[in-house]
Amino acid sequence: MTAESRPIDELTGVVPDWITTRPDASVRVAVGYPDPTRLVITVSGEVDAASIDRLQETVWPRLSASVRSVVVDLTAVGFLGIPGLQLLTQAHMRCQQRGIGLRLVVAGHEVAHALHISGIDALVDCYPTLVEALDRDR
C-alpha cells in the first residue's frame, strides 16, 4: 500500500469521522484533524445536486477561527457536478476571507477536467496526493 492510498488515520494518526446521510448515500464525507489548525475533508462518491447539502452541512461549520488550512481530498470522487464546483468556489472565497489556506487533492481525470473547465484549479492549489497537500504546511 502506498502512502497516497492509505486512509488518513495512517498518515496523520487521526481517525476520520465518516459522515453519511444514510447507508446508500451517493457521497461519503470524512473529517480529520491532523492537528488543531489543520482540517482534512475526504470526499468519496458523486458530488451532485442530490448530495451537495450533506457536503455543505459538513464543511461550513468546520471553518472555525482555529483552522488555518483545509485540504479537501477528492481522489475518490467519481463525479463532480456543478453544485460541487459551486461549493468549492464558495469554500475558496470563505477561506480567503478568513485567512485559511485551501488545497485540493485531485487524482481522477474527470474531476481534474471539471476543475480546469470551471477555472477553480487556477484559484486553488491542487495536489496529486494527500501527502503532498499536507506537506505544504511544513
C-alpha positions as CSV (number, residue, x, y, z in Angstrom):
1,M,0.0,0.0,0.0
2,T,1.4,3.4,-1.0
3,A,1.3,6.4,1.2
4,E,-1.2,8.0,-1.2
5,S,-3.7,5.2,-0.9
6,R,-3.6,4.9,2.9
7,P,-6.5,6.2,4.9
8,I,-5.9,9.5,6.6
9,D,-5.6,7.9,10.1
10,E,-2.4,6.1,9.0
11,L,-1.0,9.3,7.5
12,T,-1.8,11.6,10.4
13,G,-2.7,9.4,13.4
14,V,-6.2,10.8,13.3
15,V,-9.2,8.5,13.0
16,P,-11.6,10.2,10.5
17,D,-15.2,10.6,11.4
18,W,-17.2,9.2,8.4
19,I,-20.5,11.1,8.0
20,T,-23.3,9.9,5.7
21,T,-26.9,10.7,5.5
22,R,-27.9,7.0,5.0
23,P,-26.1,3.8,4.1
24,D,-26.9,4.1,0.4
25,A,-25.8,7.8,0.2
26,S,-24.1,8.8,-3.0
27,V,-21.5,10.7,-1.2
28,R,-19.4,10.0,1.9
29,V,-17.5,12.6,3.8
30,A,-14.8,12.0,6.4
31,V,-13.4,14.8,8.6
32,G,-10.0,14.6,10.2
33,Y,-7.8,17.0,12.2
34,P,-4.1,16.2,11.9
35,D,-3.7,19.0,14.5
36,P,-6.0,21.7,15.8
37,T,-5.1,24.1,13.0
38,R,-5.5,21.7,10.0
39,L,-8.6,20.2,8.7
40,V,-8.8,17.4,6.1
41,I,-12.1,16.6,4.4
42,T,-12.1,13.4,2.4
43,V,-15.0,13.0,-0.1
44,S,-15.9,9.9,-1.9
45,G,-18.7,9.1,-4.4
46,E,-20.7,11.5,-6.5
47,V,-20.9,15.2,-5.7
48,D,-24.1,16.4,-7.4
49,A,-27.4,18.2,-6.6
50,A,-28.6,15.2,-4.6
51,S,-25.5,15.1,-2.3
52,I,-24.4,18.7,-2.0
53,D,-26.5,19.5,1.1
54,R,-24.7,16.8,3.1
55,L,-21.3,18.2,2.0
56,Q,-22.2,21.8,2.8
57,E,-23.5,20.7,6.3
58,T,-20.1,19.1,6.9
59,V,-17.8,21.8,5.5
60,W,-19.2,25.2,6.7
61,P,-19.4,24.6,10.5
62,R,-15.8,23.4,10.5
63,L,-14.3,26.6,9.1
64,S,-13.6,27.9,12.6
65,A,-11.3,30.5,13.8
66,S,-8.7,27.9,14.9
67,V,-8.4,26.3,11.5
68,R,-5.5,27.7,9.4
69,S,-5.6,25.3,6.5
70,V,-8.1,23.0,4.8
71,V,-7.3,20.1,2.5
72,V,-10.2,18.6,0.5
73,D,-9.3,15.2,-0.8
74,L,-11.3,14.5,-4.0
75,T,-9.3,11.4,-5.1
76,A,-12.3,9.1,-4.5
77,V,-14.9,11.3,-6.2
78,G,-16.2,9.8,-9.4
79,F,-18.3,12.7,-10.5
80,L,-18.1,16.4,-9.6
81,G,-21.1,18.3,-10.9
82,I,-21.9,22.0,-11.0
83,P,-23.2,22.1,-7.4
84,G,-19.8,20.7,-6.2
85,L,-17.9,23.2,-8.3
86,Q,-20.0,26.0,-6.8
87,L,-19.3,24.7,-3.3
88,L,-15.6,24.6,-3.9
89,T,-15.8,28.2,-5.3
90,Q,-17.7,29.3,-2.2
91,A,-15.2,27.5,0.1
92,H,-12.3,29.2,-1.7
93,M,-14.0,32.6,-1.1
94,R,-14.8,31.9,2.6
95,C,-11.3,30.6,3.3
96,Q,-9.7,33.5,1.6
97,Q,-11.8,35.9,3.7
98,R,-10.8,34.2,6.9
99,G,-7.1,33.8,6.0
100,I,-7.4,30.0,5.7
101,G,-5.4,28.1,3.2
102,L,-7.4,25.8,0.9
103,R,-5.9,23.0,-1.1
104,L,-7.4,20.2,-3.2
105,V,-6.2,16.7,-3.8
106,V,-7.2,15.5,-7.3
107,A,-6.3,12.3,-9.0
108,G,-9.1,11.5,-11.4
109,H,-9.2,12.9,-14.9
110,E,-12.9,13.7,-14.7
111,V,-12.6,15.7,-11.6
112,A,-9.4,17.4,-12.8
113,H,-11.1,18.3,-16.0
114,A,-14.1,19.8,-14.2
115,L,-11.8,21.9,-12.0
116,H,-9.9,23.1,-15.1
117,I,-13.0,23.9,-17.2
118,S,-14.5,25.9,-14.3
119,G,-11.2,27.7,-13.6
120,I,-11.1,26.5,-9.9
121,D,-7.7,24.9,-10.5
122,A,-6.4,28.5,-11.2
123,L,-7.8,29.7,-7.8
124,V,-6.9,26.8,-5.5
125,D,-3.7,24.8,-5.3
126,C,-4.2,21.2,-6.4
127,Y,-2.0,18.3,-5.5
128,P,-1.9,14.7,-6.8
129,T,-1.7,13.1,-3.3
130,L,-2.9,13.9,0.3
131,V,0.7,13.5,1.5
132,E,1.9,16.3,-0.8
133,A,-1.0,18.6,0.2
134,L,-0.3,18.1,3.9
135,D,3.4,18.6,3.4
136,R,2.7,22.1,2.1
137,D,2.2,23.2,5.7
138,R,5.6,22.1,6.8
